[in-house]
Structure formats: C-alpha cells, structure tokens
Amino acid sequence: MIIRNCILFLCLLCAAGSWSQTDVGYLNGAFISVGRHDNTIQDSANHEQKSYARSDLRPAIRLRNTSIGYEILKKQKNNLIPIVNFGGQYNNGLEHRNGLGFLFESRPIKNSYVRIGGLCDISNSTILNPGSINLSKKESGQQFWFLPMARLAYTPNDVFSFHLGYDKNFIGAGRRSLFLSDYGKPMPFGQIRAQFWHMEYSINYQFLSESYEGQRRSKFVTSHHLSWDLLPWLNLGIFEAVVFQPKDTLLNRGYDVEYLNPFVFYRPQEYSMGSSDNVVIGLSLKASFKNTAVYSQVVLDEFLLSEIRARSGWWANKFGLQLGVQGKISDNLNYRVEGNLVRPYTFSHLTPLQVYGHSGAALAHPYGSNFAEILSEFNWRKKMNAKLRFKFFASFGIIGKDFDGMNYGSDIYESYINRPNDYGNYIGQGQTQSFFITSSRISYPVMKEGRIHAFAELQTQFLKSDEFKELSLLPMVGLRSYLWNDYRNY
C-alpha cells in the first residue's frame, strides 16, 4: 500500500492539465490560451506561434496571450484578475446571483505557470449557478456557492507538458461533447501531454466523488486521448476512459496501479482483472476547410454487433453520436449547427460509483442519455462597433424520462438493473418529452482587466409531453466576467 501510494504521489506531481472548449478558451484551457470560437482573445503580435497538431486539446501552455488583469511585481510576472458574476432573472419571482472573486497568476520559474483563485457567490437559485459547488447545508433561501479555478503547469521542452489542477475540462470541437465536457462541477485532476510529429497524446487522472448510501464516496477516472493530423485538413481523435471505485465489497485497491500506466488499453485490462469497472471508448473526426469545419464524435459504452445488425433494440447497445458544422458567413457573423443523440442506459452502471459522472452530473453531455437534440447558434458583432455582440442559441429535440418507478435509460445515475425491457429499447422511450429552448443575448465590455461585460438576455423554454405543456420566458440582466462558460442552455 505504501509503495502504491508513493507511485501515485510521484505520478501526480508530473500530471494534470486541461482541455479547452467553446467560446472562452481561457479558464477552461491549460493556460491562458486563444479561444477557438472567440476572436476577442488574440495572441501577442510579437510572439511567433509554433505549428502543432491541430487538436481539440490545445497545447496553450506554449502560447503567449494578451495580458489581462492588474500587473503586480512585474519582475515576477504576476497578475491579479478581478472576476464578477452579478445577475438577476425573473422566473415566477426574482432570482439572483451575487458573485465576486479573483485570480492570481504567476510564472515563478521558467516554463511554469500558476493560477489560483475562484468565485464566491450568494444566490437563491441553483439554475443560475451551473457547475458551482453548493457549500450551504440548507436547501432553500440564500445559499453560498463556490467555483474553484486552480492550475499549475510546467513545460520542460517542446514535447512534454505536466499539469495539476482543480477545475473543469473539455474534449471536442462542438458545443456539447460526448467524451468529456465542462458542464458539471470542477474536480481535482492531473494530466500529462506529449506532442510529437503530427500527434498529441494526453492522459488525464480525475479524482471524483458521489453521495452514495448516505456517505460521500470517492471514485476515479483515468482517460487518454490521441489527436492525429492524418492530413493537413483532417484530424482523427481516439478516446478511452475507465471509471473505477477504490473500494468495493471484495477489495480496497485505492487508485489502481494498472490504470496509472499511460499506454495501456483499459478494456482488455478490465477483463484481465475480472473487475466491474466502466469503460467508455470514442472516436472523432474533424475536417477543416477555409471558412468551415465539419466535426463528429462516436462514443461506445457497450454493444454487440450482432444485436445492432438485428435491430433488436437490445438494452446494452449503448452508444452516442455527434455531427456538427461550424463556420463563418462573414467577418461579422459565424454559425454552428450540431446534432447529438445518445441511446438509453449509455454511461450508466450498477451504482453511482461506476457511473461516468461526477457529483450527480454527467461527465459528457448534460442530458445524460436517452435523448436526441439539434442545436444551432449564431454570433454577430456590429461592424462599426466590434465590442457590441449579439448571440443567439436554439436547441430542440426529445428526451425520455423515467416513470412508474422504472428506469427507461435517461438518468445515468439509476442502476440499469431496474429496466423494464431487455429488447425493444429506443431513444425517447419512457415518458417522452419534447423541448425547444432559445437564448438571445447582447453584451458589451465595461472593464478589460477582468473581461467584464454588461449583458441582457432572454431565454425561452417550451416543454411538451402527453401530460403537460409548459412555456417559460426568462429575462435576465447582469454583469459578469467572460472567462468561463455560463451554461444555462439545457
């Protein structure tokens, strides 16, 4: 046990990091990085970028970014960044959030980076605090929320990069991800990245927890991702993750040494150990052209090819698909159209300690499973005033909810043992609910040091099933730092 813990500690010292995504690419990146979908963050003009494999895991540690925040102790390259998160929304009553925080950035030694900070928020709404940790014991009224944002990184050369952090991560080119997304709560993690030839290889160690049987229980996820530029315009991604619990009824194994190996394939390793761990594998393709990119993901939990060919609707054919296109219509307007579907029971397992999730939320798509959706978004900026921005988002689809005490495959935290049928399962089964969600937002920057923007927003939510119809209009105004993704679009 002592040897195993020592090995774990040494691996953690040289591990960790992040996967960046969507329209901020700053706090959710390994470093201060260029946002892939946000042109307001640009690389310094006097720093030449090195050409790396085009990857959805951006090696941003090797990029110098536009300065942000207030400089302190110039020789030490320290910055203090104020962050705010104020807002009020009407939802059958006034809901509000009042968040303040800071980030401290430093580069104490050559090729290193440190960022420590977070956001503290007093709010009466869970919906307005997606991804934050609720530290209040009471379930109503004013509650205290906290969003930690901490990362340490070291890049000794042009090949390796080592990271530690307590934050969120993302893999993918889409608005959603079927591999790993930043919709849920932050977590402690470690990562090693290696960049060579036209490839980037990353391994991620995540330390998760769940409320189970009245206690807070630990579980772990080890995942690796290979990004390979097959052609100058074509990128291939390969993903694999394993969820395992440190202790069960038979064994107290801690962080299994077998899963610390950065080069092992988890599925055969799981079989060789005779374990009940949960393994998820995935494949992605992205084709980039002049003003357009087409991307896709396929994720497999379990399946039998013979059952797929038979179209039997076997419950354990668990997989998900994503297909999307994004591009630029003009210098002022860009767009995205994306489709996602995930079959019932995907990502689920016997207990929450084996589910592909963290603290009650999915690690991949926020809907979990048993759904199909199509989303679109448009981003526009006024030519005469590039600071003024307008964003429109729309999503519609179906999701199958559980009812009558049976698990129809939507809630990944429900055991798949409690399923009504072995065959004849389909997307949307159970209590079929259709949804149509829109969000229109206009924003304007008011403080560069914290990327603080004033914004006004109108969300609409239309839900329909055989039992009810519901239309909600949710106007909101506020002031927030555009440094992390404020997901309220599902």
C-alpha positions in Angstrom: 0.0 0.0 0.0 2.9 2.4 0.9 4.6 1.7 -2.5 1.3 2.2 -4.4 0.7 5.5 -2.7 4.2 6.6 -3.4 3.8 5.7 -7.0 0.5 7.6 -7.1 2.1 10.7 -5.5 5.0 10.8 -7.9 2.7 10.4 -10.9 0.5 13.2 -9.6 3.5 15.5 -9.3 4.0 15.3 -13.0 0.5 15.1 -14.2 -2.6 17.1 -14.9 -4.0 19.8 -17.1 -7.0 20.7 -19.1 -8.9 20.5 -22.3 -10.3 23.8 -23.7 -13.5 24.4 -25.4 -16.2 26.7 -26.8 -16.3 30.5 -26.6 -13.9 31.4 -23.8 -10.8 29.2 -24.0 -9.3 30.9 -21.0 -10.2 29.4 -17.6 -11.1 26.1 -19.3 -7.7 25.9 -21.0 -4.5 24.5 -19.7 -3.0 28.0 -19.9 -4.1 31.4 -21.0 -5.0 30.3 -24.5 -6.5 31.6 -27.6 -10.3 30.9 -27.6 -11.2 28.8 -30.6 -14.5 30.5 -31.0 -13.9 33.9 -29.5 -11.9 36.4 -31.5 -11.6 38.9 -28.7 -8.6 37.0 -27.3 -5.6 37.1 -29.6 -2.0 36.0 -29.4 0.6 38.6 -28.9 1.8 40.0 -32.2 5.4 39.9 -31.2 5.4 36.1 -30.4 5.6 33.6 -33.2 3.4 30.6 -32.7 4.9 27.1 -33.2 2.8 24.8 -35.5 1.4 21.9 -33.6 -1.0 19.1 -34.5 -4.5 20.6 -34.8 -6.1 19.3 -31.7 -9.2 19.9 -29.6 -6.8 19.6 -26.7 -5.0 22.9 -27.2 -1.3 23.0 -26.0 -1.9 26.6 -24.9 0.9 26.4 -22.4 3.3 27.1 -25.3 1.4 30.3 -26.3 1.8 33.8 -25.0 -1.5 35.6 -24.7 -2.7 39.1 -24.4 -2.2 40.4 -20.9 -5.2 40.6 -18.7 -5.7 41.8 -15.1 -3.5 44.2 -13.0 0.2 43.6 -13.0 1.9 43.3 -9.7 5.6 42.6 -9.0 6.5 43.0 -12.7 9.7 41.1 -12.4 7.9 38.0 -11.2 5.2 38.3 -14.0 2.3 38.3 -11.5 -1.2 39.4 -12.4 -4.3 39.9 -10.3 -7.6 39.5 -12.2 -10.9 40.6 -10.7 -13.9 38.5 -11.5 -17.6 39.2 -11.0 -20.8 37.3 -11.6 -23.8 39.5 -10.9 -27.3 38.9 -12.4 -31.0 39.0 -11.9 -33.5 36.8 -13.6 -37.3 36.7 -13.4 -38.7 33.1 -13.1 -42.0 33.3 -11.3 -40.1 35.6 -8.9 -36.8 37.3 -8.8 -33.8 35.0 -8.8 -30.3 36.5 -8.4 -26.6 35.7 -8.0 -24.0 37.9 -6.4 -20.6 36.6 -7.2 -17.1 38.1 -6.5 -13.7 36.6 -6.8 -10.2 36.9 -8.1 -7.5 35.0 -9.9 -3.8 35.3 -9.1 -1.5 34.4 -12.0 2.2 33.9 -11.8 5.2 32.4 -13.7 7.6 31.8 -10.8 10.2 29.9 -12.8 10.9 29.5 -16.5 8.4 27.4 -18.4 6.0 27.3 -15.5 2.5 28.8 -14.8 0.4 29.1 -11.7 -3.2 30.3 -11.4 -5.0 30.2 -8.1 -8.4 31.7 -7.3 -12.1 31.3 -7.5 -15.6 32.8 -7.4 -17.8 33.1 -4.2 -21.5 33.6 -4.9 -24.5 34.3 -2.7 -27.6 33.2 -4.6 -31.2 31.9 -4.2 -31.1 29.9 -7.4 -29.5 26.6 -8.4 -30.2 27.3 -12.1 -28.1 30.5 -12.1 -25.0 28.7 -10.7 -24.3 25.8 -13.2 -21.1 24.0 -12.3 -20.6 25.7 -8.9 -20.3 23.8 -5.7 -23.0 24.4 -3.1 -21.4 24.8 0.3 -24.7 25.6 2.2 -26.4 22.9 4.2 -29.9 24.4 3.8 -31.9 23.6 0.7 -33.8 26.9 0.3 -33.3 30.6 0.6 -29.9 32.3 0.2 -27.1 29.8 -0.5 -23.4 30.0 -0.7 -21.7 28.8 -3.9 -18.0 28.4 -4.8 -16.3 27.9 -8.1 -12.6 27.0 -7.7 -10.2 27.7 -10.5 -6.7 26.5 -9.8 -4.0 25.2 -12.2 -0.3 24.6 -12.0 1.7 23.7 -15.1 5.3 23.0 -16.2 6.6 22.6 -19.8 10.2 21.5 -19.7 10.6 21.2 -23.5 8.7 21.2 -26.8 7.4 17.6 -26.3 6.1 17.3 -22.7 3.8 19.3 -20.6 2.7 18.5 -17.0 -0.3 19.9 -15.1 -2.2 19.8 -11.9 -5.5 21.5 -11.2 -8.9 21.8 -9.6 -11.1 22.9 -12.4 -13.2 21.7 -15.4 -12.1 20.2 -18.7 -13.4 19.6 -22.2 -12.6 17.4 -25.2 -14.2 18.1 -28.6 -14.9 20.7 -31.2 -18.6 21.0 -30.5 -20.9 23.0 -28.2 -21.5 19.6 -26.5 -19.1 16.7 -26.0 -19.8 13.0 -25.8 -16.3 12.4 -24.4 -15.7 15.0 -21.6 -17.4 18.4 -21.1 -17.2 21.3 -18.7 -21.0 21.4 -17.8 -20.6 19.8 -14.4 -18.7 20.6 -11.3 -14.9 21.1 -11.1 -12.7 18.3 -9.9 -9.1 17.6 -8.9 -7.2 16.2 -11.8 -3.8 15.6 -13.2 -2.6 15.5 -16.8 0.4 14.7 -18.9 0.6 15.8 -22.6 3.1 14.8 -25.2 3.3 16.5 -28.6 5.3 14.8 -31.4 5.2 14.6 -35.2 1.6 15.3 -36.2 0.2 13.9 -32.9 -0.7 15.0 -29.4 -1.2 12.4 -26.7 -2.8 13.2 -23.4 -3.6 11.2 -20.3 -5.9 12.5 -17.6 -6.3 11.4 -14.0 -9.5 12.6 -12.3 -10.5 12.3 -8.7 -14.3 12.3 -8.3 -16.9 11.8 -5.6 -20.5 10.9 -5.2 -23.1 10.8 -2.4 -23.9 7.1 -2.0 -25.7 5.3 0.8 -25.7 8.4 3.0 -21.9 9.0 2.7 -19.5 10.9 0.4 -17.6 8.2 -1.5 -14.6 8.6 -3.8 -14.2 7.2 -7.3 -11.6 7.7 -10.0 -11.5 8.2 -13.8 -8.4 7.7 -16.0 -8.7 8.7 -19.6 -6.4 9.1 -22.5 -6.9 10.9 -25.8 -4.8 10.8 -29.1 -5.2 13.6 -31.6 -3.6 12.9 -35.0 -3.5 15.1 -38.1 -3.9 12.5 -40.8 -3.9 15.2 -43.4 -3.4 19.0 -43.2 -7.2 19.4 -43.2 -8.2 16.1 -41.4 -7.9 15.3 -37.7 -8.5 12.0 -36.0 -9.2 11.6 -32.3 -9.2 8.4 -30.2 -10.6 8.5 -26.7 -10.8 5.9 -23.9 -11.8 6.3 -20.2 -12.3 3.9 -17.3 -14.4 4.6 -14.2 -13.4 2.6 -11.1 -14.0 2.7 -7.3 -11.2 2.5 -4.9 -13.1 0.1 -2.6 -15.8 -2.4 -3.0 -17.1 -5.4 -1.1 -14.1 -7.6 -2.0 -11.1 -5.3 -2.3 -9.6 -2.0 -1.2 -7.3 -1.2 -4.1 -7.1 2.6 -4.0 -6.0 4.2 -7.3 -5.3 1.0 -9.2 -1.7 0.9 -10.4 -2.8 -0.8 -13.6 -4.7 2.4 -14.7 -1.7 4.6 -13.9 0.0 3.2 -17.0 -0.3 5.8 -19.7 -0.1 3.3 -22.5 -2.4 0.5 -21.5 -5.8 -0.1 -23.2 -8.4 -0.1 -20.4 -11.0 -2.6 -21.9 -8.6 -5.6 -22.0 -7.1 -4.6 -18.7 -10.5 -4.5 -17.1 -11.3 -8.0 -18.5 -7.9 -9.4 -17.3 -8.6 -8.2 -13.7 -12.2 -9.5 -13.8 -13.4 -6.2 -12.5 -16.8 -4.4 -12.9 -15.2 -1.1 -13.9 -17.0 1.0 -16.5 -15.0 1.6 -19.8 -16.0 4.2 -22.4 -14.3 4.5 -25.8 -14.7 7.0 -28.5 -13.6 8.2 -32.0 -13.7 11.7 -33.5 -13.1 13.2 -36.9 -12.7 16.9 -37.9 -12.3 18.2 -41.4 -11.3 21.9 -41.6 -11.7 24.0 -44.8 -11.3 27.7 -45.5 -14.2 29.0 -43.5 -15.9 25.8 -42.5 -15.2 22.9 -40.2 -17.2 19.6 -40.0 -16.7 17.5 -36.9 -18.1 14.3 -35.3 -17.8 12.1 -32.3 -18.8 8.5 -31.7 -18.9 7.1 -28.2 -19.3 3.4 -27.2 -20.1 2.1 -23.8 -21.2 -1.4 -24.6 -22.6 -3.1 -27.7 -22.9 -6.4 -29.6 -22.5 -6.1 -33.4 -25.0 -9.0 -33.9 -27.7 -7.2 -31.9 -27.1 -4.0 -33.8 -27.4 -5.8 -37.1 -30.6 -7.5 -35.9 -32.0 -4.0 -34.9 -33.4 -5.7 -31.8 -33.2 -2.7 -29.5 -31.1 -4.6 -27.1 -30.7 -2.5 -23.9 -26.8 -2.9 -23.8 -26.3 -1.5 -27.2 -25.1 1.7 -25.6 -23.6 4.4 -27.8 -23.9 8.0 -28.8 -23.3 10.1 -32.0 -22.4 13.7 -32.7 -22.3 15.5 -36.1 -21.8 19.2 -36.5 -20.7 22.0 -38.8 -19.4 25.5 -37.8 -18.1 28.3 -40.0 -18.0 32.0 -40.8 -20.6 33.6 -43.1 -18.9 37.0 -43.0 -16.4 38.9 -40.9 -19.2 39.8 -38.6 -21.2 36.6 -38.4 -20.4 33.0 -37.6 -22.6 29.9 -37.0 -22.9 26.4 -35.7 -25.3 23.6 -36.4 -24.9 20.4 -34.3 -26.8 17.2 -33.7 -26.4 14.8 -30.7 -28.1 11.5 -29.8 -27.4 9.0 -27.1 -29.1 5.7 -26.6 -30.8 4.7 -23.3 -28.5 3.5 -20.5 -25.3 4.8 -22.0 -22.8 5.9 -19.4 -24.8 4.2 -16.6 -23.8 1.2 -14.5 -24.7 -0.7 -11.3 -24.0 2.0 -8.8 -23.2 5.8 -8.8 -19.6 4.8 -8.1 -19.3 3.2 -11.5 -21.3 5.8 -13.5 -19.5 8.1 -16.0 -20.4 11.2 -14.0 -19.3 13.4 -11.1 -21.2 14.7 -8.1 -24.6 13.8 -9.6 -24.0 15.2 -13.1 -22.9 13.6 -16.3 -19.3 14.0 -17.4 -20.3 14.1 -21.1 -23.5 15.5 -22.5 -25.6 17.3 -19.8 -28.7 15.4 -20.8 -27.1 12.1 -19.9 -28.6 9.6 -22.2 -31.9 8.6 -24.0 -32.2 11.8 -26.0 -31.8 13.3 -29.4 -31.2 17.1 -30.0 -30.3 19.5 -32.7 -28.9 22.9 -31.8 -27.8 26.0 -33.6 -26.1 29.2 -32.7 -25.1 32.5 -34.3 -22.6 35.1 -33.1 -22.7 38.6 -34.6 -20.7 41.7 -33.9 -21.5 45.2 -35.2 -19.0 46.3 -37.9 -18.9 49.9 -36.7 -18.5 48.8 -33.0 -16.9 45.4 -32.6 -17.3 45.5 -28.9 -21.1 45.1 -29.1 -22.0 41.5 -29.5 -25.2 39.5 -30.1 -25.5 35.8 -29.7 -28.5 33.5 -30.5 -28.8 29.9 -29.4 -31.6 27.4 -30.1 -32.0 23.7 -29.2 -34.8 21.3 -29.8 -35.3 17.6 -29.5 -36.7 14.8 -27.4 -35.7 13.0 -24.2 -37.3 10.0 -22.5 -38.0 10.4 -18.8 -38.4 7.7 -16.2 -41.8 7.0 -14.7 -43.7 4.4 -12.6 -40.5 3.6 -10.7 -38.8 2.1 -13.7 -35.5 3.2 -15.3 -36.0 3.9 -19.0 -32.4 5.0 -19.5 -32.3 8.8 -19.2 -30.9 9.2 -15.7 -27.4 7.7 -15.8 -27.3 7.5 -12.0 -30.2 5.0 -12.0 -29.0 1.4 -12.0 -29.6 -0.3 -15.3 -30.8 -3.4 -13.4 -34.1 -1.7 -12.9 -35.0 -1.6 -16.6 -38.4 -2.7 -17.9 -37.2 -4.5 -21.1 -34.2 -6.2 -22.5 -35.2 -5.7 -26.1 -37.2 -3.1 -28.0 -35.4 -0.1 -26.4 -35.3 3.2 -28.4 -34.3 6.8 -27.9 -37.1 8.8 -26.2 -38.7 5.7 -24.5 -40.5 6.2 -21.2 -42.3 9.5 -20.7 -41.4 11.2 -24.0 -40.7 14.9 -23.6 -40.0 17.3 -26.4 -38.2 20.6 -25.8 -37.4 23.8 -27.6 -35.0 26.2 -25.9 -33.8 29.6 -27.2 -31.4 32.2 -25.8 -30.8 35.7 -27.2 -28.1 37.7 -25.6 -26.5 41.1 -26.2 -23.3 42.1 -24.4 -20.8 45.0 -24.1 -17.4 45.1 -22.3 -17.1 47.5 -19.5 -13.8 46.5 -17.9 -10.9 45.0 -19.8 -8.9 43.8 -16.8 -11.4 41.1 -15.9 -13.1 40.8 -19.3 -16.2 42.1 -17.5 -19.3 42.6 -19.7 -22.7 44.0 -19.1 -25.4 41.8 -20.7 -29.1 41.5 -21.3 -30.6 38.1 -22.1 -34.0 36.5 -22.9 -34.4 32.7 -22.7 -37.5 30.8 -23.8 -38.2 27.2 -22.8 -41.0 25.2 -24.2 -41.6 21.6 -22.8 -44.3 19.2 -24.0 -45.3 15.7 -23.2 -48.6 13.8 -23.1 -49.2 15.1 -19.6 -48.4 18.8 -19.9 -47.3 21.8 -21.9 -45.1 24.5 -20.4 -43.8 27.8 -21.8 -41.3 29.9 -19.8 -39.9 33.3 -20.6 -36.8 34.1 -18.5 -35.4 37.7 -18.9 -32.1 38.4 -17.3 -29.6 41.3 -16.9 -26.3 41.3 -15.3 -22.6 41.9 -15.2 -20.1 39.1 -15.4 -16.5 38.1 -16.3 -16.5 36.4 -19.7 -13.8 34.0 -18.5 -15.7 30.7 -18.1 -18.8 29.2 -19.7 -22.1 30.1 -18.1 -24.1 27.1 -19.3 -27.9 27.6 -18.9 -28.9 26.2 -22.3 -30.3 22.8 -21.4 
